[in-house]
Amino acid sequence: MTSAPLIANKLMPQGRGLAAALVKRAATVALDWDVRQKSRFDATDSLDRALGVFLPRGTVVRGGDVLVAEDGSLIRVIAAPQAVLRITQCAQHGTAFDLTRAAYHLGNRHVPIELASDHLKIEPDHVLAELLRSMHLIVNPAEEAFEPEGGAYAAGAHDHAHGHHHHDH
């Protein structure tokens, strides 16, 4: 007889409010971006428990977030490696500005994009790969975690520390 899935219906962004030791000891669940942008999904955690996740509509789950099950169990989310295109500047023919220009063009196409100071990541798309190569960028397939930007209207789109204090202007 199969036991009923463990129901998780609460999300604690980055485990905020939980003791670090609890988060470290928590079971984990590795989820790719396609799953993490859904508010309802099934998964299996590191303890081989079936999970039924039911979060408020529009909730996006990020690597490092903690799911809380109805029985109080904690499940730490890991952004699973998945197929991505890693985009870098061409040191011989380009500049760092080329990445900025590429991010602009990808953003105009509403492409989910992960931004870093030295690279961009997008989901595989051969048409976009050719566009980026025509802009003298280096495009390589990779298997990596994918954490795209939330966008201007996403709840919690900018929800991480920068190590500096905010001030009013």
VEXDREN-2710 file (C-alpha; in Angstrom, 1 decimal):
% VEXDREN-2710
k/r/px/py/pz
1/MET/0.0/0.0/0.0
2/THR/1.4/3.4/-1.0
3/SER/1.3/6.1/1.5
4/ALA/-0.4/9.4/0.7
5/PRO/1.9/12.2/-0.5
6/LEU/3.3/14.7/2.0
7/ILE/1.4/17.9/1.3
8/ALA/3.6/21.1/1.2
9/ASN/1.5/24.3/1.1
10/LYS/3.9/26.9/2.6
11/LEU/7.1/28.4/1.2
12/MET/9.8/30.2/3.2
13/PRO/11.9/32.2/0.8
14/GLN/15.5/31.2/1.3
15/GLY/14.5/29.6/4.7
16/ARG/14.2/33.1/6.3
17/GLY/13.1/32.8/9.9
18/LEU/14.4/29.3/10.3
19/ALA/17.5/28.3/12.2
20/ALA/20.4/27.5/9.8
21/ALA/20.8/24.1/11.4
22/LEU/17.2/23.2/10.7
23/VAL/17.6/24.2/7.0
24/LYS/20.8/22.3/6.7
25/ARG/19.3/19.1/8.2
26/ALA/16.1/19.4/6.0
27/ALA/15.3/16.9/3.3
28/THR/15.9/18.3/-0.2
29/VAL/14.1/18.2/-3.5
30/ALA/15.9/19.0/-6.8
31/LEU/13.6/20.8/-9.2
32/ASP/14.3/22.3/-12.6
33/TRP/13.0/25.7/-13.7
34/ASP/10.0/24.4/-15.5
35/VAL/8.7/22.8/-12.3
36/ARG/9.8/25.7/-10.0
37/GLN/7.6/28.2/-11.8
38/LYS/4.5/26.2/-11.2
39/SER/2.4/26.6/-8.1
40/ARG/1.2/23.0/-8.0
41/PHE/3.3/20.0/-8.7
42/ASP/4.3/16.5/-7.5
43/ALA/7.9/15.6/-6.7
44/THR/10.0/13.1/-4.6
45/ASP/12.3/14.4/-1.9
46/SER/15.8/13.1/-0.8
47/LEU/14.1/10.8/1.7
48/ASP/12.1/9.2/-1.2
49/ARG/8.8/10.7/0.1
50/ALA/6.2/11.6/-2.4
51/LEU/5.4/15.3/-2.2
52/GLY/2.3/17.2/-3.3
53/VAL/3.1/20.9/-3.5
54/PHE/0.2/23.3/-3.4
55/LEU/1.3/27.0/-3.3
56/PRO/-0.6/30.2/-4.0
57/ARG/-1.0/30.8/-7.7
58/GLY/1.8/32.8/-9.2
59/THR/4.4/31.6/-6.6
60/VAL/7.8/30.9/-8.1
61/VAL/10.1/28.6/-6.1
62/ARG/13.8/29.4/-6.1
63/GLY/16.8/27.3/-5.2
64/GLY/17.4/27.7/-1.4
65/ASP/13.7/28.2/-0.6
66/VAL/12.2/25.9/2.0
67/LEU/8.8/24.1/1.6
68/VAL/6.9/23.5/4.7
69/ALA/4.6/20.4/4.8
70/GLU/1.4/20.1/6.7
71/ASP/3.1/17.8/9.3
72/GLY/5.8/20.4/9.9
73/SER/8.5/18.7/7.7
74/LEU/10.9/21.0/6.0
75/ILE/12.1/20.4/2.4
76/ARG/14.9/22.6/1.0
77/VAL/14.7/23.3/-2.7
78/ILE/17.7/22.8/-4.9
79/ALA/17.8/24.3/-8.4
80/ALA/18.5/21.1/-10.4
81/PRO/21.0/21.2/-13.2
82/GLN/19.2/21.4/-16.6
83/ALA/20.0/22.1/-20.2
84/VAL/20.9/25.8/-20.7
85/LEU/22.8/28.0/-23.1
86/ARG/25.7/29.8/-21.4
87/ILE/26.5/33.1/-23.2
88/THR/29.8/34.8/-22.8
89/GLN/31.6/37.6/-24.5
90/CYS/34.2/36.9/-27.1
91/ALA/37.5/38.2/-25.7
92/GLN/39.0/38.6/-29.2
93/HIS/36.2/40.3/-31.0
94/GLY/33.9/41.8/-28.3
95/THR/33.5/43.7/-25.1
96/ALA/31.5/43.2/-21.9
97/PHE/28.9/45.6/-23.4
98/ASP/28.0/42.8/-25.8
99/LEU/26.4/40.9/-22.9
100/THR/24.4/44.0/-22.0
101/ARG/23.2/44.4/-25.6
102/ALA/22.3/40.7/-25.7
103/ALA/20.3/41.0/-22.4
104/TYR/18.4/43.9/-23.9
105/HIS/17.5/41.9/-27.0
106/LEU/16.5/38.8/-25.0
107/GLY/14.5/40.9/-22.6
108/ASN/12.6/42.5/-25.5
109/ARG/11.6/38.9/-26.5
110/HIS/10.5/38.2/-22.9
111/VAL/13.0/35.3/-22.7
112/PRO/13.6/34.0/-19.2
113/ILE/17.3/35.0/-18.6
114/GLU/19.7/34.5/-15.8
115/LEU/22.1/37.5/-15.5
116/ALA/25.7/37.4/-14.1
117/SER/28.5/39.9/-14.5
118/ASP/30.4/37.6/-16.9
119/HIS/27.7/35.5/-18.6
120/LEU/24.0/35.1/-19.3
121/LYS/22.0/31.9/-19.3
122/ILE/18.8/31.0/-21.2
123/GLU/16.9/27.9/-22.0
124/PRO/18.0/26.1/-25.2
125/ASP/16.7/27.8/-28.3
126/HIS/18.6/27.3/-31.6
127/VAL/17.1/30.5/-33.2
128/LEU/18.3/32.6/-30.3
129/ALA/21.6/30.8/-30.2
130/GLU/22.2/31.9/-33.8
131/LEU/21.1/35.5/-33.1
132/LEU/23.6/35.6/-30.2
133/ARG/26.4/34.1/-32.3
134/SER/25.7/36.7/-35.0
135/MET/26.3/39.4/-32.2
136/HIS/29.8/37.8/-31.8
137/LEU/29.0/36.2/-28.5
138/ILE/30.1/32.7/-27.5
139/VAL/27.1/30.3/-26.9
140/ASN/27.8/27.0/-25.3
141/PRO/25.3/24.3/-24.2
142/ALA/25.7/23.4/-20.5
143/GLU/24.0/21.4/-17.7
144/GLU/23.6/24.0/-14.9
145/ALA/21.1/25.3/-12.4
146/PHE/18.9/28.0/-14.0
147/GLU/17.7/30.9/-11.9
148/PRO/16.2/33.5/-14.3
149/GLU/15.4/37.0/-13.2
150/GLY/11.9/37.5/-11.8
151/GLY/11.0/40.5/-13.9
152/ALA/9.8/43.9/-12.9
153/TYR/6.3/42.7/-11.9
154/ALA/7.2/39.5/-10.1
155/ALA/6.5/39.2/-6.4
156/GLY/9.9/39.1/-4.6
157/ALA/11.7/39.7/-7.9
158/HIS/14.5/41.3/-6.1
159/ASP/14.8/39.3/-2.9
160/HIS/18.4/38.9/-2.0
161/ALA/21.0/40.8/0.0
162/HIS/23.7/42.9/-1.6
163/GLY/25.8/43.5/1.5
164/HIS/25.2/47.2/1.6
165/HIS/22.7/49.5/3.3
166/HIS/19.8/51.0/1.5
167/HIS/19.1/54.7/1.9
168/ASP/16.5/57.3/0.7
169/HIS/17.2/59.7/-2.1
END
